[in-house]
Amino acid sequence: MSHAAVKHDYHLVNPSPWPTLASLALFITAVGLVIFMKGLVGDPLSLISSYFANEGAAISAMGQGSDAVQAALQTNADYNNLDAANKAALLDKYAGSKQWFWLLGKSQFLVLGLGLLSICTIAGMWWADVVKEAHAGDHTPVVGIGLRYGMILFILSEVMFFVAWFWMFFEQSIWNEARTLSTIPEVAEAWKSWPPAGVETVDAWHLPLMNTLILLLSGTTVTWAHHALQEGNRQATAIGLALTIALGALFTGIQVNEYGHILNHHAFGFGGENVGIYGSSFFMATGFHGAHVFIGTIFLIVCLVRLLLGHFTPKQHFGFEAAAWYWHFVDVVWLFLFTFIYVTFG
């Protein structure tokens, strides 16, 4: 069959393995997250304890291990109550299984790491194909409009994602007194005030304010870079992108420091009656925003590399434009986080 000239402006994508592989990678990541957060697999000694807990009779019959080890296996298999010598002796008895138990003990990291590595690899190769399509002239003006609509809808879906976390936070902060009707005395007492008893909120005018100024400044630098690219000034574009990337990395570092302070000083307290919902909503809202900043920073790094490789022109640079849109979205979300979670209800 001869190759006829294309008579439409739409790009028909060639068969690709990436959607199927990406789905598999996402599944592996989801399983890894469940294992990581739920702790389905414990440390090696706990695994040995669980594995041999029902084998006490067989172990006794084989005469393996000291009397203390056999007693622990036959009663509650509590290896934490064994002294170091007995633990070492038990591990030596099952030397052939140690590596297997160690691997299982670390599998919560292995499965999650495998999933994340797969996602990053597949995404990189998939986007590389998209770049090749752009260079081949497949991204016609009509296709470009579709790409823009797709990015807009993606950002709108992200907006609704954050609406859920804001909704949860507003529900507990505005109607906190409703929880005083709880039949659990500790819960009713803790929620008589806002913030709940035992919670030390973060000072909005310290690290959060600093991060606000950093993100606002990064919004100006990425806009400067965009306008410079439209004018054909590649050097100014590179400088603006580099500054934005540096500011994004600085924001992430400051937020990590803030989280470290909260966790190390137990600022949200210990009581489940208040920490559960307040800590969950705070970390989910600010943590997911931090993840978006990290992803946006990677997005901008890719744009900087592509700029240096000569991929962008004043007329053809939607990849950069999409990154700028995403970054401005991250800026706006942070302004809402700072205003309501840190200032108004902090």
C-alpha positions as CSV (number, residue, x, y, z in Angstrom):
1,M,0.0,0.0,0.0
2,S,1.5,3.4,-1.0
3,H,1.9,6.1,1.6
4,A,-0.8,8.6,0.8
5,A,-0.5,12.2,1.9
6,V,-2.1,13.1,5.2
7,K,-5.4,14.9,4.6
8,H,-6.2,15.9,8.2
9,D,-4.6,17.8,11.0
10,Y,-4.9,15.1,13.6
11,H,-2.0,12.9,14.9
12,L,-2.8,9.2,14.9
13,V,-0.4,7.7,17.5
14,N,1.5,4.6,16.6
15,P,1.0,1.5,18.8
16,S,3.0,2.0,22.0
17,P,3.9,-0.3,24.9
18,W,4.0,2.5,27.4
19,P,0.3,2.7,28.5
20,T,0.3,-1.0,29.4
21,L,3.7,-0.8,31.1
22,A,2.8,2.4,33.0
23,S,-0.4,0.7,34.3
24,L,1.7,-2.3,35.6
25,A,4.2,0.1,37.2
26,L,1.4,2.0,38.9
27,F,0.0,-1.3,40.2
28,I,3.4,-2.3,41.6
29,T,3.7,1.1,43.2
30,A,0.3,0.9,44.8
31,V,1.1,-2.5,46.3
32,G,4.4,-1.2,47.5
33,L,2.7,1.8,49.2
34,V,0.3,-0.6,51.0
35,I,3.1,-2.8,52.2
36,F,5.2,0.3,53.2
37,M,2.5,2.0,55.2
38,K,0.7,-1.0,56.6
39,G,3.9,-2.9,57.5
40,L,2.8,-6.2,56.2
41,V,6.3,-7.4,56.4
42,G,8.4,-6.8,59.5
43,D,12.1,-7.1,60.5
44,P,14.0,-10.4,60.1
45,L,13.6,-11.5,63.7
46,S,9.9,-10.8,63.7
47,L,9.6,-12.8,60.5
48,I,11.5,-15.7,62.0
49,S,9.3,-15.4,65.0
50,S,6.1,-15.4,62.9
51,Y,7.4,-18.2,60.7
52,F,8.4,-20.6,63.4
53,A,5.7,-19.6,65.9
54,N,3.6,-22.6,64.8
55,E,6.6,-24.9,64.5
56,G,7.5,-25.1,68.2
57,A,6.7,-28.7,68.4
58,A,8.8,-29.6,65.4
59,I,11.7,-27.5,66.7
60,S,11.5,-29.2,70.1
61,A,11.4,-32.6,68.4
62,M,14.6,-31.7,66.4
63,G,16.2,-30.4,69.6
64,Q,17.3,-27.2,67.9
65,G,18.1,-24.0,69.9
66,S,18.4,-23.6,73.6
67,D,15.7,-24.3,76.1
68,A,14.9,-20.6,76.3
69,V,14.5,-20.4,72.5
70,Q,12.2,-23.5,72.4
71,A,10.1,-22.1,75.3
72,A,9.7,-18.8,73.5
73,L,8.7,-20.5,70.3
74,Q,6.2,-22.7,72.1
75,T,4.6,-19.9,74.1
76,N,4.4,-16.5,72.5
77,A,7.4,-16.5,70.2
78,D,8.4,-13.2,71.6
79,Y,12.0,-12.8,70.3
80,N,12.3,-9.4,71.9
81,N,12.4,-11.1,75.3
82,L,15.4,-13.3,74.3
83,D,18.9,-12.2,75.1
84,A,21.4,-11.4,72.4
85,A,23.1,-14.8,72.7
86,N,19.9,-16.7,72.1
87,K,18.9,-14.5,69.2
88,A,22.3,-15.1,67.6
89,A,22.1,-18.8,68.3
90,L,18.7,-19.0,66.6
91,L,19.9,-17.0,63.6
92,D,22.9,-19.4,63.3
93,K,20.6,-22.4,63.4
94,Y,18.7,-21.0,60.4
95,A,21.6,-19.5,58.6
96,G,20.4,-20.9,55.3
97,S,17.1,-18.9,55.7
98,K,18.7,-15.6,57.0
99,Q,19.1,-14.0,53.6
100,W,15.6,-14.9,52.7
101,F,14.1,-13.4,55.8
102,W,16.3,-10.3,55.5
103,L,15.0,-9.8,51.9
104,L,11.4,-10.2,53.1
105,G,12.1,-7.7,55.9
106,K,13.2,-5.1,53.4
107,S,10.6,-5.9,50.8
108,Q,8.4,-3.0,51.8
109,F,11.2,-0.7,50.4
110,L,12.0,-3.0,47.5
111,V,8.5,-3.2,46.0
112,L,7.9,0.5,46.4
113,G,11.3,1.4,45.0
114,L,10.7,-1.0,42.0
115,G,7.4,0.7,41.3
116,L,8.7,4.2,41.5
117,L,11.8,3.4,39.4
118,S,9.5,1.7,36.8
119,I,7.3,4.8,36.7
120,C,10.2,7.2,36.2
121,T,11.8,5.0,33.5
122,I,8.6,4.5,31.6
123,A,7.6,8.2,31.9
124,G,11.0,9.3,30.6
125,M,10.9,6.9,27.6
126,W,7.2,7.8,26.8
127,W,7.9,11.6,26.9
128,A,11.0,11.0,24.7
129,D,8.7,9.5,22.1
130,V,6.4,12.6,22.4
131,V,9.4,14.9,21.8
132,K,10.3,12.8,18.7
133,E,6.7,13.3,17.5
134,A,7.0,17.0,17.9
135,H,10.2,17.2,16.0
136,A,8.7,15.0,13.2
137,G,6.0,17.7,12.7
138,D,3.1,15.6,14.2
139,H,2.1,18.4,16.6
140,T,0.0,20.5,14.2
141,P,-1.9,23.6,15.4
142,V,-5.0,21.4,15.9
143,V,-3.0,18.8,17.9
144,G,-1.5,21.7,20.0
145,I,-4.9,22.9,20.9
146,G,-5.8,19.4,22.1
147,L,-2.6,19.2,24.2
148,R,-3.5,22.5,25.8
149,Y,-7.0,21.4,26.6
150,G,-5.5,18.2,28.1
151,M,-3.1,20.1,30.3
152,I,-5.9,22.4,31.5
153,L,-8.1,19.5,32.4
154,F,-5.2,17.8,34.2
155,I,-4.7,20.9,36.3
156,L,-8.4,21.2,37.0
157,S,-8.4,17.6,38.2
158,E,-5.5,18.5,40.5
159,V,-7.5,21.5,41.8
160,M,-10.3,19.1,42.8
161,F,-7.7,16.8,44.5
162,F,-6.7,19.7,46.8
163,V,-10.3,20.7,47.3
164,A,-10.8,17.4,49.1
165,W,-8.0,18.1,51.6
166,F,-9.2,21.7,52.2
167,W,-12.7,20.4,52.7
168,M,-11.5,17.9,55.3
169,F,-9.5,20.6,57.1
170,F,-12.3,23.2,57.1
171,E,-14.8,20.6,58.3
172,Q,-12.7,19.9,61.4
173,S,-11.6,23.5,62.1
174,I,-14.9,25.3,61.6
175,W,-17.2,22.7,63.2
176,N,-14.7,21.4,65.8
177,E,-17.3,21.7,68.6
178,A,-19.3,18.9,67.0
179,R,-16.7,16.5,68.2
180,T,-17.3,17.5,71.8
181,L,-20.5,15.4,71.5
182,S,-18.4,12.3,71.2
183,T,-19.0,9.5,73.7
184,I,-15.3,9.1,74.1
185,P,-14.2,11.4,76.9
186,E,-10.7,12.1,75.6
187,V,-12.1,13.1,72.2
188,A,-14.8,15.4,73.6
189,E,-12.3,17.1,75.9
190,A,-9.6,17.6,73.2
191,W,-12.0,19.2,70.7
192,K,-13.4,21.8,73.0
193,S,-10.9,24.3,71.5
194,W,-9.2,24.9,68.2
195,P,-6.5,23.8,67.6
196,P,-7.3,20.6,69.5
197,A,-5.7,20.0,72.9
198,G,-2.1,18.7,72.6
199,V,-1.5,20.3,69.1
200,E,1.2,22.9,68.8
201,T,0.6,24.6,65.4
202,V,3.4,25.8,63.2
203,D,4.3,29.5,63.4
204,A,3.0,30.9,60.1
205,W,5.4,33.9,60.1
206,H,8.6,31.9,60.2
207,L,9.3,29.0,57.7
208,P,5.9,29.1,56.0
209,L,6.2,32.8,55.3
210,M,9.7,32.3,53.9
211,N,8.4,29.5,51.6
212,T,5.6,31.8,50.5
213,L,8.0,34.5,49.4
214,I,10.2,31.9,47.7
215,L,7.3,30.5,45.7
216,L,6.1,34.0,44.7
217,L,9.6,34.9,43.6
218,S,9.8,31.6,41.6
219,G,6.6,32.5,39.8
220,T,8.2,35.7,38.6
221,T,11.3,34.0,37.4
222,V,9.5,31.3,35.4
223,T,7.3,34.1,33.8
224,W,10.4,36.0,33.0
225,A,11.9,32.9,31.4
226,H,8.7,32.3,29.4
227,H,8.7,35.9,28.0
228,A,12.4,35.7,27.2
229,L,11.8,32.5,25.2
230,Q,9.0,34.1,23.3
231,E,11.4,36.9,22.3
232,G,14.1,34.4,21.3
233,N,16.4,35.3,24.2
234,R,17.6,31.8,25.1
235,Q,20.3,32.9,27.6
236,A,17.7,34.8,29.7
237,T,15.4,31.8,29.4
238,A,18.1,29.5,30.8
239,I,18.9,31.9,33.7
240,G,15.2,32.3,34.6
241,L,14.7,28.5,34.5
242,A,17.8,27.9,36.6
243,L,16.6,30.4,39.2
244,T,13.2,28.8,39.3
245,I,14.7,25.4,39.8
246,A,16.9,26.6,42.6
247,L,14.0,28.3,44.4
248,G,11.9,25.1,44.0
249,A,14.7,23.1,45.6
250,L,15.0,25.7,48.4
251,F,11.3,25.5,49.1
252,T,11.5,21.7,49.4
253,G,14.5,21.9,51.7
254,I,12.7,24.3,54.0
255,Q,9.6,22.2,54.1
256,V,11.6,19.1,55.0
257,N,13.2,21.1,57.8
258,E,9.7,22.1,59.0
259,Y,8.5,18.5,59.0
260,G,11.6,17.5,60.9
261,H,10.8,20.0,63.6
262,I,7.2,18.9,63.8
263,L,8.1,15.2,64.1
264,N,11.2,15.6,66.4
265,H,9.4,17.9,68.8
266,H,6.1,16.0,68.6
267,A,4.4,19.3,67.9
268,F,1.1,17.6,67.1
269,G,1.2,15.6,70.4
270,F,0.7,11.9,71.0
271,G,-3.0,11.5,71.7
272,G,-5.0,9.7,69.0
273,E,-8.0,11.8,69.9
274,N,-6.5,14.9,68.2
275,V,-3.4,13.9,66.3
276,G,-5.1,11.5,64.0
277,I,-7.4,13.9,62.1
278,Y,-5.4,17.1,62.5
279,G,-2.0,15.6,61.6
280,S,-3.5,13.6,58.7
281,S,-5.2,16.7,57.1
282,F,-2.1,18.9,57.7
283,F,0.4,16.4,56.3
284,M,-1.8,15.3,53.4
285,A,-2.5,18.9,52.3
286,T,1.0,20.3,52.7
287,G,2.7,17.1,51.9
288,F,1.0,16.5,48.6
289,H,1.7,20.1,47.7
290,G,5.3,19.5,48.5
291,A,5.2,16.5,46.2
292,H,3.8,18.7,43.5
293,V,6.6,21.2,44.0
294,F,9.2,18.4,43.7
295,I,7.5,17.1,40.5
296,G,7.3,20.6,39.1
297,T,11.0,21.1,39.8
298,I,11.8,18.0,37.8
299,F,9.5,19.2,35.1
300,L,11.5,22.5,34.9
301,I,14.8,20.6,34.9
302,V,13.7,18.6,31.9
303,C,12.7,21.9,30.2
304,L,16.1,23.4,30.9
305,V,17.8,20.4,29.4
306,R,15.6,20.6,26.4
307,L,16.3,24.3,26.0
308,L,20.0,23.7,26.1
309,L,19.6,21.0,23.4
310,G,17.7,23.5,21.2
311,H,14.3,21.9,21.4
312,F,12.3,25.0,22.1
313,T,11.7,27.9,19.6
314,P,9.8,31.2,20.1
315,K,6.8,29.6,18.3
316,Q,7.1,26.0,19.4
317,H,7.5,25.4,23.1
318,F,4.4,23.9,24.6
319,G,6.4,21.7,26.9
320,F,7.8,24.7,28.6
321,E,4.4,26.5,28.6
322,A,2.8,23.4,30.3
323,A,5.6,23.4,32.9
324,A,5.0,27.1,33.6
325,W,1.2,26.6,34.0
326,Y,1.9,23.7,36.4
327,W,4.3,25.9,38.4
328,H,1.8,28.7,38.7
329,F,-0.9,26.2,39.8
330,V,1.5,25.1,42.6
331,D,2.0,28.7,43.6
332,V,-1.7,29.4,43.9
333,V,-2.4,26.3,45.9
334,W,0.4,27.3,48.4
335,L,-1.2,30.7,48.8
336,F,-4.4,29.0,49.9
337,L,-2.5,26.6,52.2
338,F,-0.6,29.5,53.8
339,T,-3.7,31.6,54.2
340,F,-6.0,29.1,55.7
341,I,-4.0,26.2,57.3
342,Y,-1.1,28.3,58.6
343,V,-2.7,31.7,59.3
344,T,-6.5,31.7,59.6
345,F,-6.8,28.4,61.4
346,G,-3.3,28.1,62.7
